[in-house]
Amino acid sequence: MGLLVFLPLVLPLTAWPVARLAEHHLHPRTATRLLTAVAAVLGVCSTLCLALLMVVGTAQLPGNPLPDAWSDPEVRAVLPYDEIAGRAAIPALLAVVAVCGRVLLRHRGVRRRAARALAGLPDRPVAVLPDPSPYAYALPAATGRRGRVVVSRGMLARLGPAERRALFAHERAHLTGRHDRLLLVARLAAAANPFLRPLRTAVTYSAERWADEEAAVRIGSRRVVARAIGRAALASGGAGPAPLTAFAVAGPVPRRVAALLGAPPAPRAWPPAFTAVGLALWGALVGAVVSALASANSAVTLYAVLKAATPL
């Protein structure tokens, strides 16, 4: 395996420039899907890398629960190992499991609290809560329930008729695009490797931009959507009650408004390959593939050697 086993831990360092390029030069829909896929691949590969380091680095330590044959000289000669890296990988891997579990529990808790808030209300696509605080968010579909747009009376009171249509179109775009799943994947990847946090932030922003553009197409006015976002952000004070996909809260509001007041994004899904942006994006994809292949090669090699060294 050699130094290739460390590659998945290093590649996420390129997350920030990749995220910036995708935000500025790709359609929001393409950027959201691409960055989520890259984050997922790098997050899984970095976790696998920690597991491999732990197994290989601690197999030769006395008192380990692994088979004795795994510490034979023949195995040590075939599989490069580092006791320091192996020991350090143990708490790191436990931290990854704990943080990812916390993310899943928080996500589940938020959905449960949101569902309890709708208890007793009619099962309609739009749920209006009698709350003077201004907020709106998309509640994804659950078992036996469909996705719903949740909005407070306080938010509706601060928007005009056209802006309300923009709000509903924005939240329906979140439900249609299953943005909650993409955001959850990005959060789990960032929990697995802190170097992937720029990708999580970029996915959150690009998902909001995706919903903004869908809303602008549906109601036929980018300016109305921009005005609705600005008014909702001023009313809510930049904070919302539910960290799912809250309208005018997630993502930098001034950037979203400026993007809507400008020209619509180009329909081209991918920039030309022989440009700086195209080469950078292709480089990101190649890096993700190399990371996946390096981790897979290390895992297969480790499995084959340890299986041969383990008595039946």
N, C-alpha and C positions, 0 to 999 in steps of 0.2 A: 504493500500500500504506500509506504513512504510518506512523503510530504503531501501527496494528493489528498490524504484524509483531512488535512487542515483547510483545503481549498473552500469547502462550503462555509467555513467560518469567516473567510476573508472576502469572498465575493459580495456579500451584502453591503460592504463599504461603498460600493458604487450605486447604492439605492438613491441617494440624494440627487446626483446629476441626472440619473435616468428618470426620476419622478419629475424633475423640472422640465426636461425635454418633452415628456409625454403631455404634461399639463399645457404647454404652450403651443405644441405643434400637431397634436392629434385631436380628432373629434372626441368630445367628452365620453361618448359611449365606448369608443375604441380604447381610450386611455384607461377607463375604469376596468374594463375586462383584461387588458394587457397587464396593468400594474397588479391587479389581484392575482392573476396567474403567476407572474414572476415572484410575488411575495409568497404565494403558497409553495412554489417549488423550492425557493431558497430557505423558507422556514422548515420544511420537511427535511431538506438535505442537511441543514445545520444541526437539527435534532438527531438525525441518524449519525452524523459525525461525532457528536458527543457520546452517543451510545457505543460506537465502535472504539473510541478512545478509552472509555471506561472498561470495556471488556478486555481489550488488548493490553491496556496499561496495568490492570490489576490481576490478570490471570497468573502472573508469576509471583505475586505477593503471598507470603505465608499466612495461613488462616482464612484464605478466601474460600467461598463455598463452591467454586467452580471445579470441574473434574481435574484430578491430578495430572492427567496426560496433557492438559493444555499448557502446562509449565515445563514440558520436556525440552531438552536442548534443541531437538529437531524443530519443534514448533517455534521456539524463540529465534531460531536462525531464519525461518521462513517469514515470520510476521514481525516487522519492526515494532518496537513498543517503547513507551516512555512512562515510567512509573509516576513521575511528577504530573504529567498531563493526564494520566489515568486517574490519579487521586483527585485532581482538580475537576475532572469531568463529572465525578459523582455528585457533589453539591450543585454543580451547574445544571445537570440533568434533572435533579430533584426540583430545582428552582423553576425550570421550564415547565415541568409537569404541574407544579403548584400554581404558577401564574396562569397557565392556559386553563386549568380547572377553575380558577377564580373568574376568568373572563367568561367562560361558559355559564357559571352560576349567576354572574351578574346579568348576563344577557337573558337568561331564563327568568330571573327575578323581575327584570324590567317588563318583560312581556306579561308576566303574571299580574303585576300591579296595574299595568295598562288594561288588561282584560277585566280585572276586578272593578276598575273605574267605570266600565261600560255595563256592569251587571244591572239588569232591570230595564235597559234601554232597548228599543226595537232593533231587530237585526237588519239594519239598512246599510247601504254602502257608505253613508256619511253619518257619523255620530256627533251630535252637538251636546257638549257638556255645559251645564249651568254654572260656569266658573267665570268670574270677572277677570281673572288673569289671562292675558293674551298668549295663546300658544296653539299650535297645530302640528300634527305628526301623522305618519302612516303606520298603522298597526298591521303587521303581516298576517297572513292566513295561518290558522292553527287547525288542529284536528277537529273536524266538524264545524269549523267556522271559516268564513271567507275574510279576506283582507278588507280593512275598513279605514276610512279617513276620519281622524278624530280632530275636532276643532272646538275651541271654547267660544262661548258667547262674547267674551271680552275681545277675542281676535276678530270675530265677525263684525263687531260694533266699530272697529277701527278701519275697516276696509270698505270700499265702495263695491257696487255690483260687479264691475269688470274685474276688479282686483280679487274678489272672492272666487270668480271663475278661474283666475290664474292660480290661486292657492289650491283649489281642488284639482286642477290639471297637474300641478306640480306633485302633489301627494299621490295621485293615481299613477303618475309615471314611476314613482318609487315602488309602488306595489307591482306594477306590470313588469318592471325590470328586475324584480327580486333583489333590490339593492341591500336589503337587510342581510342577505346571505353573503354578498360580496364584502360588505363592511365587517361581518363577523370573521370571515377568512383573513382579511387584512389585520384585524386586531389579534387573532391567534398567531399569525406570522410574526407580528411585532413583539408578542409575548415570548415567542420561541427565540427570537434574536433581536436584541435592542437596536442593532444596526438597520433593521427594516422599519423603524418608526417613520422615516420620511415617506416610505411607500404607503403606510397607513394613513398619514395625513393627506397625501396626494389622492388616494382612493376616496377619502371622505369628500374632498373638494370636487373631484371630477364627477362623483355620483350626484352631487348637488347641481353641478353644471349640466349634467345629462338631463336631470329632471327639469331644470330651467328651460333648456332648449326644447324639450318635448312639450312643455306647457306653452311656450311661445308659438310653436307650430300649431298646437290645438286651438288656441284662442285667436291666432292670427295677428298678434301684436307683441313684439319684444319689449316695447316701451312700457306696456301695461304690466308685464311680468316684473320688469325692473322696478317700477313704482311700487308694486305690491311687496316685493322683497324689502325695499327700503322702509316702507311704512311699518311692516311687520317687525323688522329689526328694531326700529325706534320704539315701537310699542312694547316689545318684550324686553328691551334693555340688554339684548345680547345673551340672555339666558333662557333656557327652556326646561320644562319639567321632565321630559323624557328623552334620553340619549339614543333614540332609534334613528329616525330621519326627520328631524324637526325642521319645519319651514322657517327660512330666514335666520336660522341659528347656526347650523353646521356650515363650515367653510367661511372664508373671509368675505363678508358681505360687500365691501366696496369693490373687490375684484369681480364678484359675480354681477353686480350692477353694471360695472364698466364693460364687461364682456357682452351683456345684453344690449347695451346702448351702442355697441359697435357692430361690425358686420357679422353675420352668422358664420359659424365654423365651416370650413370647406368640407364638402361631402366625401372627399377622398379619404378612405379608411387608413391609408398608409402613405407616408411621404416617399418620393422617389429614392431608390436605394443609393444612387451615387450623389448624395448630398450629405452635408455634415449631420443633419438631423437623422436622415435615413440610416447612415452608417452607425450612429450612436445607438439607435433603437435596435438595429440588427445585432450590434455588439451586446446589448442587454440580453437579447434572446439567446445568443450563443453562450453567454456566461451562465445563464440559467441551465441550459442544456448540458454544458460542461460540468457544472456542479452536480446535476442529477446523475450523469454518467460516472463521475468520479465516486460519488457515494455508492452507487449501485455496484461498481467494480469492487470497491473496498468490501462491501457487504458480502458479495458472492465469494470473493477470495477468502475472507474470514470464515464464512460458513463451510466452504469446501475443506479448508485446512483443519479446522476444529472438528469437523465430522470425521475426517480421516484419523485424527488423533484420539477420538473418543471411542472406547471399547463398546461393543454392542451389549 
